[in-house]
Amino acid sequence: MASLKEVRARISSINSTQQITKAMKMVAAAKLRRAQDNITQLRPYAQKLSQMLGTVSAGTETASENPYKQVRPIERVLLIVVTSDRGLCGAFNTNVVKAALTLMDEKYAAQARSGNVEIMAIGKKGSEAFQRRGFKVNTAHVDAFGSLSFATVRTAAEEAMEGFASGRYDVIDVLYNEFKNAAMQIVRTEQMLPIATAENSTSTTASINYIFEPSEVEIVTELIPKTIKIQLYKAVLDSNASEHGARMTAMDKATENAGELLKELRLVYNRTRQAAITTEILEIVGGAEALAST
């Protein structure tokens, strides 16, 4: 049985840890509110913009000539993996990394074997995980969450778009955690490039006569790059909100576990103390009887 000093030290240590997890939970909750507002406001705009792009792409001939819609044999792949910069958020980062590895095993197995799968990491945890596994990792954008803004994400999007347009990549997928609520994050895999035409858009737009102002070419040329950047920004905002939700949930659970452990340790402490007192009483009684018998 552990000594009283050891048990007291463990109780003190767990008390300190519990205070830290409580504070981290409160900080994550405050950040979650702001992050949730950001993604809630952007999501309808991004969805409508994506829908508009699919509709226009299906109903115009110029869109098919756009470099971002070129479908080529898949030889070189870029995976944009969005994780967090810090840990202590449960399985948040692990789930995205596992999804990327599964995607490479199932969909891009041949490209992975030939070393033609590159990772663009947004978030330090994803970068570290793939570097340990020996993948080619673009680490230029791992600090995006330090000053998260559209301008920061736009730089990463433009680099990926330039790589696709130049033929460096034949397909670009984005993997991230979609925010549902504080307790639920869903790993999503979305094709960023080439742009896919919206389903059923041909039948929908067949009877629509579009009037373009200023011109079809200018609208499509402006709309497609903007939509791609907005979609990546939405994925990063989703991941940011999911991270804070996952951390808040993890810290809440850690606080509860610390409370349960404290209960058990206090019980052990009381039993150990009681046993020590009983032993001392028995020694005193035994000594008194020995003196009396002499």
HUTA-V233780 format. One line per field, one symbol per residue. psi: psi as a letter, one per 20 degrees, with the letter a starting at -180 (. if undefined). A space follows every 10 residues. Layout:
psi->???
This chain:
psi->pqrhggghgg ggghggghhg hgghggghgg hggghhgghh hhghggghgg ggghghhhjq hhhhiphijp orpohpqpoo oobrhrbkkc jghhggghgg hgghhghlgg hghjkkpqpo pophgggggh hhjjqopoji khkhihmprh hghhggghgg ghhghijhqh qpqpproppg ahippppqoq ogqqpqqqqj hghhihjpop opohqggggg hhgghggggh ghhggghghg hhghghgggg hghhgghhgg hhgghhgggg gggghggggg ghhggghghh hhh.
